[in-house]
């Protein structure tokens, strides 16, 4: 089996490492940081595996990827929770809830008493909602180290605090094949790649308990709240067409806080633990791509679907790379996942 050099230790790079290791390849993951940390988009994600909810605005491909990736996550993380997703709206935004239902499937309509059963702390807050029972979630900050440990046990080597210049990236790799999973940093080789800014909050409250992600529909910015351990909640996330990672705007933070308060007034007394900002890598169609260029293959453009799409895309990439190394076939054309796995 070929030796594989993977540049990038976010969820894309780690997913590729997992599937190459499964094929008994000699795998090295190279990262400019200490590994999965606040320097990668994966760190700031909500950790929702919501292929049906995402169909409200995403292409069908994302749903196909999500269903395949959920199989991966069930195997590789102990924090996987399949509690479903609850989607609600205030009385004035109920038309948005109906529209959301028309654009998605695999949901159950729930009335006030059923909402109270699912989420007792939301009793009397909403008259109706949509429940997606087969969706799941986890805490990315637990999952990433867990996946690294699994990979090390499989013999994957990690080389951290190692940066590459553009010239070094263009030079041949010492490995048989290089996999570039650098996210937005790969703009130096992928001209169409752009950044979509996302801002999130981490808040703490002992007065509200949720068992599953709750999406609150809003005409301008639909937001979600994801429960984590020890009274923590992730509130996210904005989508702004710029690559500025320097900090969150006042407007965005106010909107995120307002969403939490609208869901439950007790969040007004919550402690703000963290305000996070990063830029998601995306291509013009907001779909991920596998791009082969000689002995380098790029996997990028996850947009807002990293955890939902990366494992399925990585599996497809590994199959393609091993086939390319067998046939010496080369291609510069982007290859999209087709669902034929």
C-alpha positions in Angstrom: 0.0 0.0 0.0 1.2 3.5 -0.7 2.6 6.0 1.8 0.3 8.9 2.4 1.1 12.4 3.5 -2.0 14.4 4.8 -1.6 18.1 5.3 -4.2 19.4 7.8 -5.5 18.0 11.1 -9.1 19.3 11.0 -12.0 17.0 10.5 -11.3 16.6 6.8 -7.7 15.5 7.3 -8.5 13.2 10.2 -11.3 11.6 8.2 -8.9 10.9 5.3 -6.4 9.5 7.8 -9.0 7.1 9.2 -9.9 5.6 5.9 -6.3 5.3 4.6 -5.4 3.6 7.9 -8.3 1.2 7.4 -6.6 0.2 4.1 -3.3 -0.4 5.9 -1.5 2.6 4.3 1.5 4.3 5.9 -0.1 7.6 7.0 1.4 10.8 8.3 -0.7 13.8 9.3 1.1 17.1 9.2 -0.3 20.1 10.9 1.0 23.7 11.3 -0.6 23.8 14.8 -0.6 21.3 17.7 -3.3 19.3 16.1 -7.0 19.8 16.2 -7.5 23.0 18.1 -8.9 26.5 17.8 -6.9 27.0 14.6 -9.2 24.8 12.5 -12.9 25.4 11.6 -13.7 22.0 13.1 -13.1 23.3 16.6 -15.9 25.9 16.3 -18.6 23.7 14.8 -21.9 22.8 16.4 -21.4 19.1 15.9 -24.9 18.5 14.5 -25.5 15.6 12.2 -28.7 16.9 10.6 -29.0 15.7 7.0 -32.7 16.1 6.9 -32.8 19.7 8.4 -30.0 20.7 6.1 -32.1 19.9 3.1 -34.0 23.1 3.7 -31.3 25.0 1.9 -28.6 22.5 0.8 -28.3 20.4 -2.3 -29.5 16.8 -2.1 -25.8 15.7 -2.3 -25.3 16.9 1.3 -28.1 14.7 2.5 -26.5 11.7 0.8 -23.1 12.5 2.3 -24.7 13.0 5.7 -26.3 9.6 5.9 -23.0 7.9 5.0 -21.0 10.0 7.5 -23.4 9.2 10.3 -22.4 5.5 10.0 -18.7 6.6 10.5 -19.5 8.7 13.6 -21.4 5.9 15.3 -18.2 3.9 15.1 -15.7 6.5 16.1 -17.1 8.5 18.9 -18.5 7.6 22.3 -20.3 11.0 22.6 -22.6 10.3 19.6 -26.2 11.1 20.7 -29.1 10.3 18.5 -31.8 12.4 20.2 -33.1 14.0 17.1 -33.5 17.7 16.3 -36.4 20.0 17.4 -37.3 22.9 15.1 -39.5 25.7 16.5 -40.6 29.2 15.7 -42.3 32.1 17.5 -45.9 32.7 16.7 -45.1 35.4 14.2 -42.7 33.2 12.3 -44.9 30.1 12.0 -45.1 30.6 8.2 -41.3 29.9 8.2 -41.9 26.7 10.1 -44.4 25.5 7.4 -42.0 26.4 4.7 -39.2 24.5 6.5 -41.4 21.5 6.6 -42.2 21.6 2.9 -38.5 21.7 2.0 -37.5 18.8 4.3 -38.7 15.3 5.2 -38.4 12.6 7.8 -40.0 14.8 10.4 -43.0 14.6 12.8 -45.2 17.5 13.7 -45.3 18.0 17.4 -47.8 20.1 19.4 -47.3 21.9 22.7 -47.7 18.9 24.9 -45.3 16.8 22.8 -42.7 19.6 22.8 -43.0 19.6 26.6 -42.4 15.8 26.6 -39.3 16.2 24.4 -38.0 19.3 26.2 -39.7 20.0 29.5 -37.9 23.3 29.9 -39.6 24.5 26.7 -43.1 23.6 27.9 -45.6 26.5 27.1 -42.9 28.3 25.1 -44.0 27.1 21.6 -47.4 25.8 20.2 -46.0 23.6 17.4 -42.7 22.4 16.0 -41.0 19.8 13.8 -39.2 16.9 15.3 -36.5 15.0 13.3 -36.0 11.8 15.3 -33.1 10.3 13.4 -30.7 13.2 13.6 -27.8 13.3 16.0 -25.2 15.5 17.6 -21.9 15.4 19.6 -19.3 17.8 21.0 -16.6 18.4 18.4 -14.1 19.2 21.2 -14.5 15.7 22.6 -14.7 14.0 19.2 -11.5 15.5 17.7 -9.1 14.3 20.4 -10.9 11.0 20.5 -10.4 10.5 16.8 -6.7 11.5 17.1 -6.2 8.8 19.8 -7.9 6.2 17.6 -5.7 7.1 14.7 -2.5 6.9 16.7 -3.6 3.4 17.9 -3.9 2.5 14.3 -0.3 3.6 13.6 -1.0 7.0 12.1 1.9 9.3 12.7 1.4 13.0 13.6 3.9 15.8 12.8 2.7 19.1 14.4 4.0 22.6 14.3 5.1 22.1 10.7 4.3 24.7 8.1 4.8 24.5 4.3 5.7 27.4 2.0 3.9 27.5 -1.4 7.1 26.3 -3.0 7.3 23.3 -0.7 3.7 22.5 -1.4 4.4 22.5 -5.1 7.5 20.3 -4.7 7.1 16.5 -4.9 6.2 14.8 -1.6 8.5 12.2 -0.1 5.3 10.1 0.3 3.7 8.3 -2.6 0.7 10.6 -2.5 -0.1 13.9 -0.8 -3.6 14.8 0.5 -4.2 18.6 0.9 -6.8 19.2 3.6 -5.8 22.8 4.6 -9.2 24.4 4.4 -9.1 28.1 3.5 -5.3 28.1 3.6 -5.5 26.1 0.3 -6.6 29.3 -1.6 -3.0 29.5 -2.7 -3.7 26.5 -5.0 -7.5 26.5 -5.3 -8.5 29.8 -7.0 -12.3 29.3 -6.6 -12.1 28.7 -2.8 -13.7 31.5 -0.7 -14.3 32.0 3.0 -17.7 32.3 4.7 -17.4 33.8 8.1 -19.1 32.1 11.0 -19.6 33.4 14.5 -20.7 31.3 17.5 -21.2 31.6 21.3 -20.5 29.2 24.1 -22.8 30.0 27.1 -23.4 28.3 30.4 -26.7 28.1 32.3 -27.8 25.8 35.1 -31.4 27.0 34.7 -32.1 25.5 31.3 -31.7 21.9 30.2 -32.0 20.6 26.7 -31.6 17.1 25.4 -31.1 17.8 21.7 -30.2 20.6 19.3 -33.0 23.1 18.9 -33.3 25.3 15.8 -35.2 28.5 16.1 -36.4 29.8 12.8 -36.0 33.5 12.0 -36.6 35.3 8.7 -33.1 36.7 8.6 -30.8 34.3 10.5 -32.2 30.9 11.5 -30.1 29.9 14.5 -29.5 26.8 16.6 -28.6 25.9 20.2 -26.8 22.7 20.9 -26.5 21.3 24.4 -23.1 20.2 25.7 -22.0 18.8 29.1 -21.9 20.7 32.3 -24.6 23.2 31.5 -22.8 24.5 28.3 -24.7 25.4 25.1 -23.3 26.2 21.7 -25.2 29.0 20.0 -24.6 29.5 16.3 -24.0 30.4 13.7 -23.8 33.3 11.4 -23.0 33.1 7.7 -21.3 36.2 6.3 -19.7 36.4 2.9 -16.2 37.6 4.0 -13.0 36.0 5.3 -12.4 38.3 8.3 -11.5 36.1 11.3 -10.4 38.9 13.5 -13.5 39.0 15.7 -17.3 38.8 16.0 -19.4 41.9 15.3 -21.7 43.4 17.8 -24.7 42.8 15.6 -23.9 39.1 15.2 -23.4 38.6 19.0 -26.7 40.4 19.7 -28.6 38.2 17.2 -27.1 35.1 18.7 -27.9 36.2 22.2 -31.4 37.3 21.2 -32.1 33.8 19.7 -31.1 32.1 23.0 -33.3 34.5 24.9 -36.2 34.0 22.6 -35.9 30.2 23.1 -35.9 30.6 26.9 -35.7 33.8 29.0 -33.5 32.1 31.5 -30.7 32.3 29.0 -30.7 36.0 29.8 -28.8 35.1 33.0 -26.4 32.7 31.3 -22.7 33.3 31.4 -20.9 34.0 28.1 -18.0 31.6 28.1 -16.6 32.1 24.6 -17.2 34.0 21.4 -15.7 32.2 18.5 -15.0 33.2 14.9 -13.6 31.4 11.8 -14.1 31.3 8.1 -15.5 28.2 6.4 -13.9 27.1 3.1 -16.5 27.0 0.3 -16.6 26.7 -3.5 -19.1 28.8 -5.5 -21.7 26.0 -5.4 -21.1 25.4 -1.7 -20.4 21.7 -2.4 -17.2 19.8 -1.4 -14.8 18.7 -4.1 -12.1 16.1 -4.6 -9.5 17.5 -7.0 -6.6 15.4 -8.3 -3.5 17.1 -9.6 -0.7 14.5 -10.2 0.4 13.0 -6.9 -1.5 15.6 -4.9 -5.2 15.4 -4.1 -7.3 18.2 -2.6 -10.3 17.7 -0.4 -11.9 21.0 0.4 -15.0 23.2 0.3 -17.0 21.7 3.2 -18.8 25.0 3.7 -21.0 24.5 6.8 -21.2 20.8 6.5 -17.8 19.6 7.7 -18.9 16.9 10.1 -21.8 15.9 7.9 -19.8 15.6 4.7 -16.1 15.0 5.5 -16.2 11.2 6.4 -18.2 10.3 3.3 -16.0 12.5 1.0 -12.9 11.1 2.6 -14.0 7.5 1.9 -14.6 8.4 -1.7 -11.2 10.1 -1.9 -9.3 7.1 -0.5 -10.9 4.8 -3.1 -10.0 7.2 -5.9 -6.4 7.7 -4.7 -5.7 4.0 -4.3 -7.1 3.5 -7.8 -5.0 6.3 -9.2 -1.8 4.9 -7.6 -2.6 1.5 -9.1 -3.3 2.7 -12.6 -1.0 5.8 -12.6 -4.0 7.7 -13.9 -3.9 11.5 -13.4 -6.6 14.1 -13.5 -7.0 17.8 -12.9 -10.8 17.7 -12.9 -12.8 18.1 -9.7 -14.6 15.0 -8.7 -17.8 15.3 -6.6 -19.2 12.5 -4.5 -21.9 10.6 -6.3 -23.3 8.4 -3.6 -22.1 5.2 -5.2 -20.2 3.8 -2.2 
